[in-house]
Amino acid sequence: MSPMLKNIPGVAFTWLGVIGAAITLFAGLLTPPDMSDWAWWLVQNWQDATPAVWDRLAGIAGAEVPAILIPPLTISVFLVLIGIGVGLRGQRRRPPSVVGHPALQLGAVTIALLTIAYALLASTVSVEAVASVPSEAPLTIFLAGAAVSFSPLIAGSGSLTTPLWLVLLATGFLLLVNELSKIVQ
């Protein structure tokens, strides 16, 4: 297989992570009155889709995911996707291993993040109430996802600097286009 074709999975994982993280950040930064029509459409669909995905995953385990934990879980998974993409691109020179398989890594990280969320919520009476979620739970989940994405097991020796700057640039671009769209309307 040519070197260019070997890079495709790594590039795909990286860009999926960058785009997903940027949209997740964008969705969390604005309120509906601050959004143009296209931004409201994007954020509304994103905020409808992500809970559905997390509810389906949690439903497999017979659990529920409180709404307050959905954004940190989502951004954590996208950061891990970036780490996997960087790791895959850096893996060209290393022999493949079972632990390095992206689906296994992503599955293990998702299970770990859900386990952390469950452990934080285990002592609560109702997972439906936002008040029952410990205040440190979203930050803990985000930091765990960031730590995993930066780990050598996931990212290997690759650099996450460029993809993380791309997340910030893409989020800034979405914010800029949103503001310009409101001026034009």
SVG drawing of the C-alpha trace seen along z (x, -y; Angstrom):
<svg xmlns="http://www.w3.org/2000/svg" viewBox="-35 -44 44 51">
<polyline fill="none" stroke="black" stroke-width="0.4" points="0.0,0.0 1.4,-3.4 2.3,-5.8 -0.4,-8.2 -3.1,-5.6 -1.8,-4.6 -2.3,-8.2 -6.0,-8.3 -7.4,-6.7 -5.3,-9.0 -6.3,-12.1 -9.9,-11.1 -9.9,-10.5 -8.1,-13.8 -10.5,-15.8 -13.6,-14.2 -12.3,-15.1 -11.4,-18.6 -14.8,-19.3 -16.8,-17.6 -14.9,-19.4 -15.3,-22.8 -19.0,-22.3 -19.4,-21.2 -17.5,-24.2 -19.5,-26.5 -22.7,-25.0 -21.7,-25.7 -20.6,-29.3 -23.8,-31.0 -27.3,-31.4 -30.2,-31.2 -30.6,-35.1 -26.9,-35.3 -27.2,-33.0 -27.9,-33.6 -30.4,-31.2 -27.8,-28.8 -26.0,-28.7 -29.3,-28.0 -30.0,-25.2 -26.6,-23.7 -26.6,-24.0 -30.2,-22.7 -29.5,-19.6 -26.2,-19.0 -27.9,-19.3 -30.6,-16.9 -28.2,-14.4 -25.6,-14.2 -28.0,-13.3 -29.6,-10.6 -26.1,-9.0 -25.3,-9.2 -28.7,-7.9 -28.3,-4.9 -24.8,-4.1 -25.9,-4.5 -29.1,-2.5 -26.9,0.5 -25.5,0.4 -29.0,-0.3 -28.1,-3.8 -29.0,-7.4 -26.7,-10.3 -27.7,-13.6 -27.9,-16.5 -25.2,-18.4 -22.6,-15.6 -23.3,-15.4 -21.1,-18.3 -18.0,-17.2 -18.5,-13.5 -18.8,-14.7 -15.8,-17.0 -13.8,-14.3 -14.6,-11.7 -13.7,-14.2 -10.4,-15.0 -9.7,-11.2 -10.5,-10.9 -7.9,-13.6 -5.4,-11.7 -6.1,-8.5 -5.7,-10.2 -2.4,-11.7 -1.3,-8.3 -2.3,-6.5 -0.3,-9.0 2.7,-8.5 2.3,-4.7 3.5,-4.4 6.9,-3.3 5.9,-1.1 4.5,2.4 0.7,2.6 -0.6,3.9 -4.0,4.9 -3.9,2.2 -3.3,-0.4 -6.5,0.4 -8.6,-2.8 -12.0,-1.1 -10.6,0.7 -9.1,-2.5 -12.2,-4.6 -14.4,-1.9 -12.2,-1.6 -12.1,-5.4 -15.8,-5.7 -16.3,-3.0 -13.8,-4.7 -15.6,-8.0 -19.0,-6.5 -17.5,-4.7 -16.2,-7.9 -19.6,-9.6 -21.3,-6.6 -18.9,-6.7 -19.5,-10.4 -23.3,-9.9 -23.5,-6.6 -24.3,-8.4 -27.0,-10.6 -30.7,-9.9 -31.9,-11.0 -29.8,-11.2 -32.5,-13.4 -31.9,-16.3 -29.1,-18.7 -28.7,-19.4 -27.8,-15.8 -24.8,-15.9 -21.7,-16.8 -20.4,-20.2 -17.0,-18.7 -18.4,-16.0 -18.3,-17.9 -14.8,-19.2 -13.6,-15.8 -14.9,-14.1 -13.4,-16.7 -10.0,-16.5 -10.1,-12.7 -10.8,-12.8 -8.1,-15.4 -5.6,-13.3 -6.4,-10.2 -6.1,-12.0 -2.6,-13.3 -1.5,-9.9 1.4,-8.2 -0.9,-5.1 -3.4,-7.0 -1.4,-9.8 1.9,-8.0 4.8,-10.4 2.7,-12.6 2.0,-16.2 -1.5,-17.4 -0.6,-21.0 -1.7,-21.6 -5.1,-19.7 -5.9,-21.6 -5.1,-24.9 -7.4,-23.8 -10.2,-23.2 -9.7,-26.8 -9.5,-28.2 -12.6,-26.3 -14.5,-27.5 -13.4,-31.1 -14.4,-30.7 -17.9,-29.5 -18.2,-32.5 -17.0,-35.0 -19.4,-33.6 -22.2,-33.7 -21.5,-37.4 -21.2,-38.3 -24.4,-36.4 -26.3,-38.5 -25.0,-41.7 -26.0,-40.6 -29.5,-39.5"/>
</svg>
